Amino acid sequence: MYIPILVLAIYSFNDSQRYTSVWRGFSLRWYQVLLQDSRIFNALQDTLFIACVAVGISAVLGTLMALGLAKYSFWGKSLYRGVSYLPLIIPDIAIAVATLVFLASMAVPLSIWTVIAAHMVFCLAYIAVVVSSRLSGLDPNLEEAALDLGANPVQALIKVLLPELMPAIVSGCLLAFVLSVDDLLISSFTAGSGANPLPIEIFSRIRTGVKPEMNALSVLLIMGSGLIAALAEYLRYKGAQRQG
Protein backbone atom coordinates (compact mmCIF):
# COMPACT_ATOMS: atom_id res chain seq x y z
CA MET A 1 0.00 0.00 0.00
CA TYR A 2 2.83 2.41 0.80
CA ILE A 3 5.06 1.55 -2.18
CA PRO A 4 3.43 4.20 -4.46
CA ILE A 5 3.99 6.85 -1.78
CA LEU A 6 7.64 5.75 -1.47
CA VAL A 7 8.10 5.91 -5.26
CA LEU A 8 6.50 9.37 -5.32
CA ALA A 9 8.88 10.56 -2.59
CA ILE A 10 11.93 9.19 -4.41
CA TYR A 11 11.02 10.79 -7.74
CA SER A 12 10.39 14.15 -6.09
CA PHE A 13 14.20 14.32 -5.93
CA ASN A 14 14.69 13.26 -9.57
CA ASP A 15 16.81 15.70 -11.60
CA SER A 16 14.70 15.65 -14.77
CA GLN A 17 13.17 18.30 -17.02
CA ARG A 18 9.72 16.74 -16.79
CA TYR A 19 7.97 13.80 -15.13
CA THR A 20 9.67 10.55 -16.15
CA SER A 21 10.29 7.12 -14.72
CA VAL A 22 13.97 7.37 -15.61
CA TRP A 23 16.23 8.39 -12.74
CA ARG A 24 18.43 11.33 -13.76
CA GLY A 25 20.16 11.94 -10.46
CA PHE A 26 19.47 13.47 -7.08
CA SER A 27 18.32 17.09 -6.99
CA LEU A 28 16.25 19.53 -4.90
CA ARG A 29 15.27 21.59 -7.94
CA TRP A 30 11.56 20.73 -7.78
CA TYR A 31 11.35 21.77 -4.15
CA GLN A 32 12.96 25.06 -5.15
CA VAL A 33 10.47 25.47 -7.99
CA LEU A 34 7.63 24.73 -5.59
CA LEU A 35 8.79 27.33 -3.07
CA GLN A 36 8.81 29.97 -5.82
CA ASP A 37 5.26 29.19 -6.97
CA SER A 38 2.99 32.03 -5.77
CA ARG A 39 -0.21 30.27 -6.90
CA ILE A 40 0.55 27.34 -4.63
CA PHE A 41 1.08 29.63 -1.66
CA ASN A 42 -2.14 31.55 -2.38
CA ALA A 43 -4.04 28.25 -2.57
CA LEU A 44 -2.39 27.09 0.67
CA GLN A 45 -3.43 30.34 2.34
CA ASP A 46 -7.08 29.76 1.31
CA THR A 47 -6.88 26.16 2.52
CA LEU A 48 -5.48 27.05 5.93
CA PHE A 49 -8.03 29.84 6.39
CA ILE A 50 -10.91 27.51 5.53
CA ALA A 51 -9.61 24.73 7.80
CA CYS A 52 -8.87 27.00 10.78
CA VAL A 53 -12.22 28.79 10.71
CA ALA A 54 -14.25 25.62 10.08
CA VAL A 55 -12.44 23.67 12.79
CA GLY A 56 -12.59 26.56 15.28
CA ILE A 57 -16.35 26.95 14.99
CA SER A 58 -16.89 23.18 14.88
CA ALA A 59 -14.82 22.72 18.05
CA VAL A 60 -17.23 24.90 20.02
CA LEU A 61 -20.41 23.47 18.48
CA GLY A 62 -19.15 19.88 18.51
CA THR A 63 -18.16 20.06 22.18
CA LEU A 64 -21.50 21.58 23.15
CA MET A 65 -23.33 18.93 21.13
CA ALA A 66 -21.40 16.12 22.81
CA LEU A 67 -22.08 17.61 26.25
CA GLY A 68 -25.78 18.03 25.50
CA LEU A 69 -26.15 14.45 24.28
CA ALA A 70 -24.27 13.11 27.31
CA LYS A 71 -25.89 15.18 30.05
CA TYR A 72 -29.51 15.70 28.98
CA SER A 73 -32.45 13.57 27.94
CA PHE A 74 -35.03 14.90 25.50
CA TRP A 75 -37.55 13.64 22.97
CA GLY A 76 -35.89 12.41 19.78
CA LYS A 77 -32.42 12.22 21.33
CA SER A 78 -31.51 8.97 19.58
CA LEU A 79 -32.72 10.29 16.23
CA TYR A 80 -30.78 13.53 16.70
CA ARG A 81 -27.64 11.60 17.62
CA GLY A 82 -27.95 9.46 14.50
CA VAL A 83 -28.55 12.44 12.20
CA SER A 84 -25.65 14.36 13.75
CA TYR A 85 -23.21 11.55 12.99
CA LEU A 86 -24.45 10.89 9.45
CA PRO A 87 -21.59 12.89 7.82
CA LEU A 88 -19.21 10.20 9.11
CA ILE A 89 -20.75 7.55 6.86
CA ILE A 90 -22.31 9.52 3.99
CA PRO A 91 -20.03 9.68 0.90
CA ASP A 92 -18.40 13.05 0.29
CA ILE A 93 -20.01 13.32 -3.12
CA ALA A 94 -23.47 13.12 -1.55
CA ILE A 95 -22.63 15.87 0.96
CA ALA A 96 -21.15 17.99 -1.83
CA VAL A 97 -24.18 17.66 -4.12
CA ALA A 98 -26.66 18.21 -1.27
CA THR A 99 -24.81 21.32 -0.11
CA LEU A 100 -24.63 22.74 -3.62
CA VAL A 101 -28.35 22.13 -4.21
CA PHE A 102 -29.21 23.79 -0.90
CA LEU A 103 -27.03 26.82 -1.62
CA ALA A 104 -28.50 27.17 -5.11
CA SER A 105 -32.08 26.91 -3.81
CA MET A 106 -31.33 29.63 -1.25
CA ALA A 107 -29.61 31.79 -3.91
CA VAL A 108 -26.41 31.94 -1.85
CA PRO A 109 -23.39 32.91 -4.00
CA LEU A 110 -20.48 30.51 -3.80
CA SER A 111 -17.46 31.89 -1.95
CA ILE A 112 -14.85 30.92 0.59
CA TRP A 113 -17.54 31.15 3.28
CA THR A 114 -19.71 28.52 1.59
CA VAL A 115 -16.69 26.20 1.60
CA ILE A 116 -16.24 26.87 5.32
CA ALA A 117 -19.91 26.12 5.99
CA ALA A 118 -19.69 22.87 4.01
CA HIS A 119 -16.54 21.78 5.83
CA MET A 120 -18.19 22.42 9.17
CA VAL A 121 -20.70 19.66 8.36
CA PHE A 122 -18.12 16.88 8.69
CA CYS A 123 -15.69 18.68 11.04
CA LEU A 124 -18.43 19.06 13.65
CA ALA A 125 -19.34 15.37 13.46
CA TYR A 126 -15.75 14.16 13.87
CA ILE A 127 -15.05 16.45 16.82
CA ALA A 128 -18.33 15.49 18.50
CA VAL A 129 -17.53 11.77 18.16
CA VAL A 130 -14.06 12.14 19.70
CA VAL A 131 -15.35 14.30 22.58
CA SER A 132 -18.27 11.92 23.18
CA SER A 133 -15.91 8.95 23.48
CA ARG A 134 -13.94 10.85 26.11
CA LEU A 135 -17.09 11.89 27.96
CA SER A 136 -18.32 8.31 28.19
CA GLY A 137 -15.23 7.38 30.22
CA LEU A 138 -15.22 10.34 32.61
CA ASP A 139 -16.27 9.98 36.22
CA PRO A 140 -19.60 11.88 36.55
CA ASN A 141 -18.85 12.46 40.23
CA LEU A 142 -16.14 14.99 39.34
CA GLU A 143 -18.62 17.64 38.23
CA GLU A 144 -21.00 16.80 41.07
CA ALA A 145 -18.16 17.18 43.58
CA ALA A 146 -17.33 20.63 42.20
CA LEU A 147 -20.97 21.67 42.56
CA ASP A 148 -21.06 20.35 46.13
CA LEU A 149 -17.97 22.39 46.96
CA GLY A 150 -19.65 25.63 45.93
CA ALA A 151 -18.93 25.97 42.22
CA ASN A 152 -21.76 27.05 39.96
CA PRO A 153 -22.47 25.05 36.75
CA VAL A 154 -20.40 27.41 34.59
CA GLN A 155 -17.40 27.19 36.92
CA ALA A 156 -17.70 23.41 37.08
CA LEU A 157 -17.75 23.28 33.28
CA ILE A 158 -14.75 25.57 32.79
CA LYS A 159 -12.55 24.44 35.68
CA VAL A 160 -13.38 20.74 35.93
CA LEU A 161 -15.01 19.34 32.82
CA LEU A 162 -13.23 21.22 30.02
CA PRO A 163 -9.69 20.48 31.30
CA GLU A 164 -10.60 16.78 31.32
CA LEU A 165 -12.01 17.04 27.81
CA MET A 166 -9.24 19.21 26.37
CA PRO A 167 -7.05 16.35 25.03
CA ALA A 168 -10.07 14.92 23.19
CA ILE A 169 -11.09 18.36 21.88
CA VAL A 170 -7.60 19.08 20.55
CA SER A 171 -7.30 15.57 19.10
CA GLY A 172 -10.66 15.92 17.33
CA CYS A 173 -9.69 19.35 16.03
CA LEU A 174 -6.42 18.04 14.58
CA LEU A 175 -8.22 15.15 12.89
CA ALA A 176 -10.87 17.50 11.45
CA PHE A 177 -8.12 19.91 10.33
CA VAL A 178 -6.37 17.21 8.31
CA LEU A 179 -9.65 16.14 6.70
CA SER A 180 -10.49 19.74 5.82
CA VAL A 181 -7.08 20.42 4.29
CA ASP A 182 -7.24 17.23 2.20
CA ASP A 183 -10.83 17.63 1.00
CA LEU A 184 -11.35 17.96 -2.75
CA LEU A 185 -14.92 16.92 -3.59
CA ILE A 186 -16.84 19.16 -1.20
CA SER A 187 -14.51 22.10 -1.85
CA SER A 188 -14.82 21.81 -5.63
CA PHE A 189 -18.63 21.82 -5.44
CA THR A 190 -18.92 24.76 -3.05
CA ALA A 191 -15.97 27.05 -3.85
CA GLY A 192 -17.11 28.57 -7.13
CA SER A 193 -14.76 31.36 -8.20
CA GLY A 194 -14.55 32.83 -4.72
CA ALA A 195 -11.84 30.50 -3.41
CA ASN A 196 -9.09 28.24 -4.68
CA PRO A 197 -8.14 25.67 -2.02
CA LEU A 198 -4.95 23.70 -2.49
CA PRO A 199 -6.58 20.34 -3.46
CA ILE A 200 -8.44 22.09 -6.31
CA GLU A 201 -5.22 23.76 -7.47
CA ILE A 202 -3.40 20.42 -7.46
CA PHE A 203 -6.20 18.67 -9.33
CA SER A 204 -6.31 21.38 -12.00
CA ARG A 205 -2.58 20.94 -12.62
CA ILE A 206 -2.45 17.15 -12.87
CA ARG A 207 -5.35 16.78 -15.32
CA THR A 208 -2.87 17.19 -18.18
CA GLY A 209 -0.13 15.14 -16.56
CA VAL A 210 1.77 14.93 -13.30
CA LYS A 211 4.26 17.77 -12.90
CA PRO A 212 7.49 17.04 -10.97
CA GLU A 213 6.83 19.86 -8.52
CA MET A 214 3.53 18.15 -7.63
CA ASN A 215 5.58 15.20 -6.41
CA ALA A 216 7.45 17.54 -4.06
CA LEU A 217 4.22 19.15 -2.87
CA SER A 218 2.65 15.73 -2.25
CA VAL A 219 5.62 14.67 -0.12
CA LEU A 220 5.32 17.82 2.01
CA LEU A 221 1.56 17.34 2.40
CA ILE A 222 1.97 13.69 3.39
CA MET A 223 4.59 14.61 5.97
CA GLY A 224 2.47 17.43 7.38
CA SER A 225 -0.69 15.33 7.55
CA GLY A 226 1.21 12.47 9.14
CA LEU A 227 2.68 14.69 11.84
CA ILE A 228 -0.72 16.19 12.66
CA ALA A 229 -2.37 12.75 12.77
CA ALA A 230 0.43 11.43 15.00
CA LEU A 231 0.02 14.39 17.35
CA ALA A 232 -3.74 13.80 17.51
CA GLU A 233 -3.22 10.13 18.34
CA TYR A 234 -0.62 11.01 20.98
CA LEU A 235 -3.00 13.44 22.68
CA ARG A 236 -5.80 10.88 22.57
CA TYR A 237 -3.50 8.25 24.06
CA LYS A 238 -2.27 10.56 26.83
CA GLY A 239 -5.86 11.50 27.67
CA ALA A 240 -6.89 7.84 27.87
CA GLN A 241 -3.80 7.04 29.95
CA ARG A 242 -4.57 9.84 32.40
CA GLN A 243 -8.14 8.62 32.64
CA GLY A 244 -6.94 5.10 33.40
C-alpha positions as CSV (number, residue, x, y, z in Angstrom):
1,M,0.0,0.0,0.0
2,Y,2.8,2.4,0.8
3,I,5.1,1.5,-2.2
4,P,3.4,4.2,-4.5
5,I,4.0,6.8,-1.8
6,L,7.6,5.8,-1.5
7,V,8.1,5.9,-5.3
8,L,6.5,9.4,-5.3
9,A,8.9,10.6,-2.6
10,I,11.9,9.2,-4.4
11,Y,11.0,10.8,-7.7
12,S,10.4,14.1,-6.1
13,F,14.2,14.3,-5.9
14,N,14.7,13.3,-9.6
15,D,16.8,15.7,-11.6
16,S,14.7,15.7,-14.8
17,Q,13.2,18.3,-17.0
18,R,9.7,16.7,-16.8
19,Y,8.0,13.8,-15.1
20,T,9.7,10.6,-16.2
21,S,10.3,7.1,-14.7
22,V,14.0,7.4,-15.6
23,W,16.2,8.4,-12.7
24,R,18.4,11.3,-13.8
25,G,20.2,11.9,-10.5
26,F,19.5,13.5,-7.1
27,S,18.3,17.1,-7.0
28,L,16.2,19.5,-4.9
29,R,15.3,21.6,-7.9
30,W,11.6,20.7,-7.8
31,Y,11.3,21.8,-4.1
32,Q,13.0,25.1,-5.1
33,V,10.5,25.5,-8.0
34,L,7.6,24.7,-5.6
35,L,8.8,27.3,-3.1
36,Q,8.8,30.0,-5.8
37,D,5.3,29.2,-7.0
38,S,3.0,32.0,-5.8
39,R,-0.2,30.3,-6.9
40,I,0.5,27.3,-4.6
41,F,1.1,29.6,-1.7
42,N,-2.1,31.5,-2.4
43,A,-4.0,28.3,-2.6
44,L,-2.4,27.1,0.7
45,Q,-3.4,30.3,2.3
46,D,-7.1,29.8,1.3
47,T,-6.9,26.2,2.5
48,L,-5.5,27.1,5.9
49,F,-8.0,29.8,6.4
50,I,-10.9,27.5,5.5
51,A,-9.6,24.7,7.8
52,C,-8.9,27.0,10.8
53,V,-12.2,28.8,10.7
54,A,-14.2,25.6,10.1
55,V,-12.4,23.7,12.8
56,G,-12.6,26.6,15.3
57,I,-16.4,26.9,15.0
58,S,-16.9,23.2,14.9
59,A,-14.8,22.7,18.1
60,V,-17.2,24.9,20.0
61,L,-20.4,23.5,18.5
62,G,-19.1,19.9,18.5
63,T,-18.2,20.1,22.2
64,L,-21.5,21.6,23.1
65,M,-23.3,18.9,21.1
66,A,-21.4,16.1,22.8
67,L,-22.1,17.6,26.2
68,G,-25.8,18.0,25.5
69,L,-26.1,14.5,24.3
70,A,-24.3,13.1,27.3
71,K,-25.9,15.2,30.1
72,Y,-29.5,15.7,29.0
73,S,-32.4,13.6,27.9
74,F,-35.0,14.9,25.5
75,W,-37.5,13.6,23.0
76,G,-35.9,12.4,19.8
77,K,-32.4,12.2,21.3
78,S,-31.5,9.0,19.6
79,L,-32.7,10.3,16.2
80,Y,-30.8,13.5,16.7
81,R,-27.6,11.6,17.6
82,G,-27.9,9.5,14.5
83,V,-28.6,12.4,12.2
84,S,-25.6,14.4,13.8
85,Y,-23.2,11.6,13.0
86,L,-24.5,10.9,9.4
87,P,-21.6,12.9,7.8
88,L,-19.2,10.2,9.1
89,I,-20.8,7.6,6.9
90,I,-22.3,9.5,4.0
91,P,-20.0,9.7,0.9
92,D,-18.4,13.1,0.3
93,I,-20.0,13.3,-3.1
94,A,-23.5,13.1,-1.5
95,I,-22.6,15.9,1.0
96,A,-21.2,18.0,-1.8
97,V,-24.2,17.7,-4.1
98,A,-26.7,18.2,-1.3
99,T,-24.8,21.3,-0.1
100,L,-24.6,22.7,-3.6
101,V,-28.4,22.1,-4.2
102,F,-29.2,23.8,-0.9
103,L,-27.0,26.8,-1.6
104,A,-28.5,27.2,-5.1
105,S,-32.1,26.9,-3.8
106,M,-31.3,29.6,-1.3
107,A,-29.6,31.8,-3.9
108,V,-26.4,31.9,-1.8
109,P,-23.4,32.9,-4.0
110,L,-20.5,30.5,-3.8
111,S,-17.5,31.9,-2.0
112,I,-14.8,30.9,0.6
113,W,-17.5,31.1,3.3
114,T,-19.7,28.5,1.6
115,V,-16.7,26.2,1.6
116,I,-16.2,26.9,5.3
117,A,-19.9,26.1,6.0
118,A,-19.7,22.9,4.0
119,H,-16.5,21.8,5.8
120,M,-18.2,22.4,9.2
121,V,-20.7,19.7,8.4
122,F,-18.1,16.9,8.7
123,C,-15.7,18.7,11.0
124,L,-18.4,19.1,13.6
125,A,-19.3,15.4,13.5
126,Y,-15.7,14.2,13.9
127,I,-15.1,16.5,16.8
128,A,-18.3,15.5,18.5
129,V,-17.5,11.8,18.2
130,V,-14.1,12.1,19.7
131,V,-15.3,14.3,22.6
132,S,-18.3,11.9,23.2
133,S,-15.9,9.0,23.5
134,R,-13.9,10.9,26.1
135,L,-17.1,11.9,28.0
136,S,-18.3,8.3,28.2
137,G,-15.2,7.4,30.2
138,L,-15.2,10.3,32.6
139,D,-16.3,10.0,36.2
140,P,-19.6,11.9,36.5
141,N,-18.8,12.5,40.2
142,L,-16.1,15.0,39.3
143,E,-18.6,17.6,38.2
144,E,-21.0,16.8,41.1
145,A,-18.2,17.2,43.6
146,A,-17.3,20.6,42.2
147,L,-21.0,21.7,42.6
148,D,-21.1,20.3,46.1
149,L,-18.0,22.4,47.0
150,G,-19.6,25.6,45.9
151,A,-18.9,26.0,42.2
152,N,-21.8,27.0,40.0
153,P,-22.5,25.1,36.7
154,V,-20.4,27.4,34.6
155,Q,-17.4,27.2,36.9
156,A,-17.7,23.4,37.1
157,L,-17.7,23.3,33.3
158,I,-14.8,25.6,32.8
159,K,-12.5,24.4,35.7
160,V,-13.4,20.7,35.9
161,L,-15.0,19.3,32.8
162,L,-13.2,21.2,30.0
163,P,-9.7,20.5,31.3
164,E,-10.6,16.8,31.3
165,L,-12.0,17.0,27.8
166,M,-9.2,19.2,26.4
167,P,-7.1,16.3,25.0
168,A,-10.1,14.9,23.2
169,I,-11.1,18.4,21.9
170,V,-7.6,19.1,20.6
171,S,-7.3,15.6,19.1
172,G,-10.7,15.9,17.3
173,C,-9.7,19.4,16.0
174,L,-6.4,18.0,14.6
175,L,-8.2,15.2,12.9
176,A,-10.9,17.5,11.4
177,F,-8.1,19.9,10.3
178,V,-6.4,17.2,8.3
179,L,-9.7,16.1,6.7
180,S,-10.5,19.7,5.8
181,V,-7.1,20.4,4.3
182,D,-7.2,17.2,2.2
183,D,-10.8,17.6,1.0
184,L,-11.4,18.0,-2.7
185,L,-14.9,16.9,-3.6
186,I,-16.8,19.2,-1.2
187,S,-14.5,22.1,-1.9
188,S,-14.8,21.8,-5.6
189,F,-18.6,21.8,-5.4
190,T,-18.9,24.8,-3.0
191,A,-16.0,27.0,-3.9
192,G,-17.1,28.6,-7.1
193,S,-14.8,31.4,-8.2
194,G,-14.5,32.8,-4.7
195,A,-11.8,30.5,-3.4
196,N,-9.1,28.2,-4.7
197,P,-8.1,25.7,-2.0
198,L,-4.9,23.7,-2.5
199,P,-6.6,20.3,-3.5
200,I,-8.4,22.1,-6.3
201,E,-5.2,23.8,-7.5
202,I,-3.4,20.4,-7.5
203,F,-6.2,18.7,-9.3
204,S,-6.3,21.4,-12.0
205,R,-2.6,20.9,-12.6
206,I,-2.5,17.1,-12.9
207,R,-5.3,16.8,-15.3
208,T,-2.9,17.2,-18.2
209,G,-0.1,15.1,-16.6
210,V,1.8,14.9,-13.3
211,K,4.3,17.8,-12.9
212,P,7.5,17.0,-11.0
213,E,6.8,19.9,-8.5
214,M,3.5,18.2,-7.6
215,N,5.6,15.2,-6.4
216,A,7.4,17.5,-4.1
217,L,4.2,19.1,-2.9
218,S,2.7,15.7,-2.3
219,V,5.6,14.7,-0.1
220,L,5.3,17.8,2.0
221,L,1.6,17.3,2.4
222,I,2.0,13.7,3.4
223,M,4.6,14.6,6.0
224,G,2.5,17.4,7.4
225,S,-0.7,15.3,7.6
226,G,1.2,12.5,9.1
227,L,2.7,14.7,11.8
228,I,-0.7,16.2,12.7
229,A,-2.4,12.7,12.8
230,A,0.4,11.4,15.0
231,L,0.0,14.4,17.3
232,A,-3.7,13.8,17.5
233,E,-3.2,10.1,18.3
234,Y,-0.6,11.0,21.0
235,L,-3.0,13.4,22.7
236,R,-5.8,10.9,22.6
237,Y,-3.5,8.2,24.1
238,K,-2.3,10.6,26.8
239,G,-5.9,11.5,27.7
240,A,-6.9,7.8,27.9
241,Q,-3.8,7.0,30.0
242,R,-4.6,9.8,32.4
243,Q,-8.1,8.6,32.6
244,G,-6.9,5.1,33.4
